[in-house]
Amino acid sequence: MNTADIIIIAIIAAIVAGIVLFMRKQRKNGSGCCSGCSGCSKINSCPSSNK
Protein backbone atom coordinates (compact mmCIF):
# COMPACT_ATOMS: atom_id res chain seq x y z
CA MET A 1 0.00 0.00 0.00
CA ASN A 2 1.57 3.24 -1.09
CA THR A 3 0.89 6.87 -0.19
CA ALA A 4 -1.67 7.38 -2.98
CA ASP A 5 -3.76 4.46 -1.71
CA ILE A 6 -3.79 5.87 1.82
CA ILE A 7 -4.84 9.31 0.54
CA ILE A 8 -7.67 7.82 -1.55
CA ILE A 9 -8.93 5.74 1.39
CA ALA A 10 -8.80 8.81 3.66
CA ILE A 11 -10.80 10.86 1.15
CA ILE A 12 -13.43 8.13 0.81
CA ALA A 13 -13.66 7.80 4.60
CA ALA A 14 -14.11 11.57 4.95
CA ILE A 15 -16.90 11.56 2.34
CA VAL A 16 -18.71 8.70 4.09
CA ALA A 17 -18.36 10.43 7.47
CA GLY A 18 -19.73 13.65 5.97
CA ILE A 19 -22.75 11.82 4.56
CA VAL A 20 -23.46 10.16 7.90
CA LEU A 21 -23.22 13.47 9.76
CA PHE A 22 -25.48 15.17 7.19
CA MET A 23 -28.10 12.41 7.55
CA ARG A 24 -27.96 12.65 11.36
CA LYS A 25 -28.47 16.40 11.20
CA GLN A 26 -31.48 15.96 8.90
CA ARG A 27 -33.00 13.37 11.23
CA LYS A 28 -32.54 15.67 14.24
CA ASN A 29 -34.30 18.48 12.38
CA GLY A 30 -37.29 16.22 11.72
CA SER A 31 -36.72 15.71 8.02
CA GLY A 32 -35.94 12.01 8.22
CA CYS A 33 -38.52 11.00 5.64
CA CYS A 34 -36.84 10.58 2.28
CA SER A 35 -39.84 11.21 0.01
CA GLY A 36 -41.44 13.98 2.00
CA CYS A 37 -44.33 13.79 4.40
CA SER A 38 -46.80 12.54 1.80
CA GLY A 39 -44.82 9.32 1.32
CA CYS A 40 -43.74 8.80 4.90
CA SER A 41 -45.16 5.84 6.78
CA LYS A 42 -44.70 7.66 10.13
CA ILE A 43 -46.68 10.79 9.23
CA ASN A 44 -48.76 10.59 12.44
CA SER A 45 -45.71 10.64 14.70
CA CYS A 46 -43.48 12.91 12.65
CA PRO A 47 -42.41 16.06 14.53
CA SER A 48 -42.24 18.09 11.31
CA SER A 49 -45.96 17.51 10.61
CA ASN A 50 -46.78 19.42 13.80
CA LYS A 51 -45.19 22.59 12.44
Buried (B, 14 or more C-beta within 10 A) or exposed (E): EEEEEEEEEEEEEEEEEEEEEEEEEEEEEBBBBEEEEEEBEEEEEBEBEEE
